[in-house]
Amino acid sequence: MHIELLLASQSPRRREMIAWLGLPVSLVGVDIVEEPLKTESPLTMTTRLARAKAHAVAASAREAWILAADTVVDLDNLPLGKPRDPAEARAMLRRLRGRPHAVHTTVVLYHPQAQQELGRRVTTQVLMRPYTDAEIEAYVASRDPMDKAGAYAIQHTVFQPVARVERCYTNVVGLPLCAVAALLAAWNLALPVDIPSLCLTHFNYACPGPDIGESL
């Protein structure tokens, strides 16, 4: 089955990862306010924002399946989104240092014309290593944290902030590929690639098994 797929994202990581799936995908930027609402939990926040991103581009893509995602770092049930400035990035990294936290990503597949929406949410447990203040300063100075939830990239080859990750690695990067595959499979679209092989090739991560998360 052929579908027209549109990725609603400005994230260079998501745009790179979606290309690995071997499908024809169009790209469109989406700009929404990514701040938590008052008393909003991290789980609720990621689902609300993923849906908002998908619906924000619906008017210009009525006949396409729109794929959108949102990732939130959950520290003690408080959402950590993208830092607003270097000082906030520095503070986030200090709060996360040496501690476990969860990363939630919601992926939504939405067809405006058919009024069909599917979604999955994946949670990964992450333990940060006890990096030093000097390492934080060098990483913040690189500007890499500024467009990332929780102010870090698990895949950063120099900083390498993560000591251990349980289950879906690509979820922490920002696009849980097995969940994306499950959404597409619901519409009889089989991917021409093996996702665990992609994880090994691009991240040197041996996937323990598919993690498609929970259906919304």
Secondary structure, 3 states (H helix, E strand, C coil): CCCCEEEECCCHHHHHHHHCCCCCEEEECCCCCCCCCCCCCHHHHHHHHHHHHHHHCHHHCCCCEEEEEEEEEEECCEEECCCCCHHHHHHHHHHHCCCEEEEEEEEEEEECCCCEEEEEEEEEEEEECCCCHHHHHHHHHCCHHHHCHHHCCCCCCCCCCEEEEECCHHHHHCCCHHHHHHHHHCCCCCCCCCHHHHHHHHHCCCCCCCCCCEEC
